[in-house]
Structures are given as structure tokens and as C-alpha cells.
Amino acid sequence: MSNDKNVSNYGSLVLTRSPGQSIQTVDYEGNLITFNILEVKGKQVKINVLAPKSQQIYREEIFTKILYENDGEIPGTKYKDDLINLNSNL
């Protein structure tokens, strides 16, 4: 959430992609990040993420673990999720 608890400030995009197709975005530093759909088998999708080596990319469960272990922050970044602290008190 990056210091912003208001989810209405975020957009959403739902896409349908097939193997061999991709999704692209640009990070805040102007680096191109490409998500290539490699394979679809049943309920699993194999995705290749092509990004600068300096770009930190995590599976959701690892990202959440890092946030909880670091009081809602990703070390070495400006990312801060204040909702982690709120949720941990439930």
C-alpha cells in the first residue's frame, strides 16, 4: 500500500493471456518489466518475469513474511505497509 491505506487510489486491470503472450509495465525508475506467460496446465500458470537484477520480485507468501518480520517494511526500499501492523493486532 506504500503509506496509503485508501485502496480507492489503486486501479485494477483484468487480462486474459495465452502462452507466448506477455504483460509489460514500467517501474518508477523507468525500467521495463515483462511478464511472459510460458505455460498453462490446469489451474497452474508458469510465468517468467524479466526485470533488472536490482528489481526485487517475491512470491506473495514470501513478500508477506518479509513484511511481518520487518514491521511492515521491505528492507532497502521505500515500501511501507501500515496495514500489516493493523492486521497483526486482530
Helices and strands as residue ranges (DSSP letters): G 7-9, E 22-26, E 32-41, E 44-50, H 60-69, H 82-88
